[in-house]
């Protein structure tokens, strides 16, 4: 939410209006977000989870230096282990 607010500081602020109107929050630290926050519930994940983050992600800013090939290889290894084709 902080990143979105910075990104939209000169724009239409559509995303921040969504947060305010639909979730009734104007601050990323609002306790109303705790029940739906993935950050607050990561310890409850009980299945293998593959997270991919890239330069074209429009929600979260890109801050990692892994290459596309590394991402594809890691994705394939994950799928072969947890969702094999056979």
C-alpha atoms as a printed R data frame, in Angstrom:
   type eleno elety resid chain resno       x       y       z
1  ATOM     1    CA   UNK     A     1   0.000   0.000   0.000
2  ATOM     2    CA   UNK     A     2   2.908   2.360   0.713
3  ATOM     3    CA   UNK     A     3   4.418   1.586  -2.695
4  ATOM     4    CA   UNK     A     4   1.092   2.152  -4.454
5  ATOM     5    CA   UNK     A     5   0.648   5.500  -2.705
6  ATOM     6    CA   UNK     A     6   4.141   6.636  -3.799
7  ATOM     7    CA   UNK     A     7   3.571   5.374  -7.340
8  ATOM     8    CA   UNK     A     8   0.242   7.189  -7.638
9  ATOM     9    CA   UNK     A     9   1.330  10.431  -6.011
10 ATOM    10    CA   UNK     A    10   0.935  12.206  -9.358
11 ATOM    11    CA   UNK     A    11  -1.789  10.041 -10.898
12 ATOM    12    CA   UNK     A    12  -5.476   9.272 -10.508
13 ATOM    13    CA   UNK     A    13  -4.928   7.337  -7.265
14 ATOM    14    CA   UNK     A    14  -7.375   4.610  -8.273
15 ATOM    15    CA   UNK     A    15  -5.682   1.900  -6.221
16 ATOM    16    CA   UNK     A    16  -5.560   3.937  -3.043
17 ATOM    17    CA   UNK     A    17  -9.243   4.828  -3.491
18 ATOM    18    CA   UNK     A    18  -9.978   1.089  -3.759
19 ATOM    19    CA   UNK     A    19  -8.239   0.484  -0.424
20 ATOM    20    CA   UNK     A    20 -10.144   3.336   1.195
21 ATOM    21    CA   UNK     A    21 -13.595   2.567  -0.238
22 ATOM    22    CA   UNK     A    22 -13.637  -1.229  -0.322
23 ATOM    23    CA   UNK     A    23 -11.515  -2.066   2.713
24 ATOM    24    CA   UNK     A    24 -12.077   1.124   4.722
25 ATOM    25    CA   UNK     A    25  -8.358   1.634   5.317
26 ATOM    26    CA   UNK     A    26  -6.125   4.552   4.414
27 ATOM    27    CA   UNK     A    27  -2.912   3.392   6.059
28 ATOM    28    CA   UNK     A    28  -0.900   0.196   5.465
29 ATOM    29    CA   UNK     A    29  -0.509  -0.229   9.232
30 ATOM    30    CA   UNK     A    30  -4.261  -0.347   9.855
31 ATOM    31    CA   UNK     A    31  -5.145  -3.377  12.022
32 ATOM    32    CA   UNK     A    32  -8.220  -4.011   9.846
33 ATOM    33    CA   UNK     A    33  -5.840  -5.533   7.295
34 ATOM    34    CA   UNK     A    34  -4.438  -8.161   9.687
35 ATOM    35    CA   UNK     A    35  -7.119 -10.825   9.007
36 ATOM    36    CA   UNK     A    36  -6.425 -10.755   5.234
37 ATOM    37    CA   UNK     A    37  -2.708  -9.966   5.237
38 ATOM    38    CA   UNK     A    38  -0.574 -12.707   3.639
39 ATOM    39    CA   UNK     A    39   2.348 -11.387   5.688
40 ATOM    40    CA   UNK     A    40   0.475 -12.072   8.931
41 ATOM    41    CA   UNK     A    41  -0.475 -15.620   7.877
42 ATOM    42    CA   UNK     A    42   2.602 -16.949   6.068
43 ATOM    43    CA   UNK     A    43   3.249 -19.363   8.942
44 ATOM    44    CA   UNK     A    44  -0.043 -21.124   8.134
45 ATOM    45    CA   UNK     A    45   1.014 -22.275   4.668
46 ATOM    46    CA   UNK     A    46   1.052 -26.074   4.692
47 ATOM    47    CA   UNK     A    47   1.678 -26.860   1.017
48 ATOM    48    CA   UNK     A    48   4.629 -26.167  -1.286
49 ATOM    49    CA   UNK     A    49   4.423 -22.604  -2.557
50 ATOM    50    CA   UNK     A    50   6.249 -21.126  -5.543
51 ATOM    51    CA   UNK     A    51   6.684 -17.352  -5.521
52 ATOM    52    CA   UNK     A    52   7.868 -15.572  -8.660
53 ATOM    53    CA   UNK     A    53   8.639 -11.881  -8.902
54 ATOM    54    CA   UNK     A    54   9.747 -10.052 -12.020
55 ATOM    55    CA   UNK     A    55  10.349  -6.685 -13.622
56 ATOM    56    CA   UNK     A    56   6.863  -6.552 -15.145
57 ATOM    57    CA   UNK     A    57   5.105  -6.951 -11.777
58 ATOM    58    CA   UNK     A    58   2.776  -3.947 -11.532
59 ATOM    59    CA   UNK     A    59   1.883  -4.528  -7.872
60 ATOM    60    CA   UNK     A    60   5.227  -4.950  -6.126
61 ATOM    61    CA   UNK     A    61   8.405  -3.114  -7.164
62 ATOM    62    CA   UNK     A    62  11.202  -5.222  -8.671
63 ATOM    63    CA   UNK     A    63  14.231  -5.342  -6.374
64 ATOM    64    CA   UNK     A    64  15.844  -8.718  -7.173
65 ATOM    65    CA   UNK     A    65  18.616  -9.570  -9.621
66 ATOM    66    CA   UNK     A    66  17.769 -13.189 -10.520
67 ATOM    67    CA   UNK     A    67  17.733 -13.856 -14.251
68 ATOM    68    CA   UNK     A    68  14.819 -15.133 -16.291
69 ATOM    69    CA   UNK     A    69  16.638 -18.428 -16.946
70 ATOM    70    CA   UNK     A    70  17.103 -19.006 -13.217
71 ATOM    71    CA   UNK     A    71  13.406 -18.317 -12.669
72 ATOM    72    CA   UNK     A    72  12.383 -20.753 -15.391
73 ATOM    73    CA   UNK     A    73  14.724 -23.465 -14.096
74 ATOM    74    CA   UNK     A    74  13.463 -23.028 -10.537
75 ATOM    75    CA   UNK     A    75   9.852 -23.106 -11.758
76 ATOM    76    CA   UNK     A    76  10.449 -26.319 -13.689
77 ATOM    77    CA   UNK     A    77  12.194 -27.968 -10.730
78 ATOM    78    CA   UNK     A    78   9.291 -26.987  -8.456
79 ATOM    79    CA   UNK     A    79   6.671 -28.318 -10.856
80 ATOM    80    CA   UNK     A    80   8.571 -31.548 -11.498
81 ATOM    81    CA   UNK     A    81   8.831 -32.158  -7.757
82 ATOM    82    CA   UNK     A    82   5.332 -31.148  -6.628
83 ATOM    83    CA   UNK     A    83   3.246 -31.602  -9.778
84 ATOM    84    CA   UNK     A    84   4.997 -34.195 -11.970
85 ATOM    85    CA   UNK     A    85   3.584 -34.860 -15.447
86 ATOM    86    CA   UNK     A    86   3.175 -38.626 -14.825
